[in-house]
Amino acid sequence: MSQAFGRLTQRDIARLAGVSQTTVSLVLNNRGEAGARIAPETRDRVLQVIRETGYAADPLARRMLQQLNQIIGVFTYEPVFPSTSADFYYPFLHGIEESAEQAGCDLLLFTSAPVRDGQRRIFHENNRLRVADGCILLGRDIPAAELSRLVGEDYPFVCVGRRDDAGGQPVPYVGADYASATAQLAHRAQTLGHRRLAFVGPGTGAESARDRLEGFRRAAGADAPHLSEAAGALEVITAAGVTAVFVEYQNDAVVLAQAAAERGLDIPRDLSVVTLGDQTTPVDHPLDFSGFRIPRQEMGRQAVDLLAQQLHGEQSAAQRLLACTLNDGRTLSAPVR
């Protein structure tokens, strides 16, 4: 029966058994307490798939596994502890911790990196990357030079968030599909009858910003108004006959809503406002914005899973985009005729 399956990997076994690749690794290696936490029925299902397929673990992968420290590094290009960042990063870190715990690995948060030119750098004279078996990277803007060096040095790492190629080489990541989610929301607005849409936010720089604008353009067209800042945007939007505005940042949506209220405009009756990401910091505004939610916790989980595949010598797709969940909210409705 094994010949029908060809050369299998742990990822194939995980897919056939309906479990994570980390679970398959734990079953194969019987790693102490972590392995003991696997439900007996789950273990039996994995072992049954292994027997049916004739899977044999790669000896090289096993030798690599024996040399690991069972430590996963986490590096953030922005501080994660201040309250302004904590709400945003917490779900990512929660997912990373949860998956690492299931894999029987410790987490090491790298905090000694110096700030240069206003940004933290992972490479410096005292960097201790090699203490960890591999590293999860978080941050809105990650320098391409650092990604290129990580790829060039063949250091195992995964970015949380989509990244462009670095030095001509693909960068491993688990990201959110902002482009598709934004396009879906724009199409929804058009279905409701909106004909003039606008985008508010930078739409440049980080991949996440460019993806949102690209998704908007995909649905609204290249000539749809794009304003980089919320301040003063309402006058331009209303003058252009825009009835639905797509806002990159939650705080900018609040600014627009407050400006609309001051002018006696009702949201969404007079102007629909859509936010392109879930709320991460408290905002003093009663509106339940329509938009989408980012699968941040699942992104953290899958980043660890993808890193585990690298560490086990698996040859698999190094990039994943996860779907965002649309949020109906109360700020998108049919325009007033």
Sequence and secondary structure as in RCSB ss.txt:
>XXXX:A:sequence
MSQAFGRLTQRDIARLAGVSQTTVSLVLNNRGEAGARIAPETRDRVLQVIRETGYAADPLARRMLQQLNQIIGVF
TYEPVFPSTSADFYYPFLHGIEESAEQAGCDLLLFTSAPVRDGQRRIFHENNRLRVADGCILLGRDIPAAELSRL
VGEDYPFVCVGRRDDAGGQPVPYVGADYASATAQLAHRAQTLGHRRLAFVGPGTGAESARDRLEGFRRAAGADAP
HLSEAAGALEVITAAGVTAVFVEYQNDAVVLAQAAAERGLDIPRDLSVVTLGDQTTPVDHPLDFSGFRIPRQEMG
RQAVDLLAQQLHGEQSAAQRLLACTLNDGRTLSAPVR
>XXXX:A:secstr
 GGGT S  HHHHHHHHTS HHHHHHHHHT HHHHHTS HHHHHHHHHHHHHHT    HHHHHHHHT  SEEEEE
ESS SSSHHHHHHHHHHHHHHHHHHHHTT EEEE     EETTEE S STT  GGGSSEEEEE S   HHHHHHH
HHTT  EEEES    BTTB   EEEE HHHHHHHHHHHHHHHT   EEEES   SSHHHHHHHHHHHHHH TTS 
EES STTHHHHHHHTT  EEEESSHHHHHHHHHHHHHTT  TTTT EEEESS   S  S     EEEE  HHHHH
HHHHHHHHHHHTT     EEEE  EEE  SS      
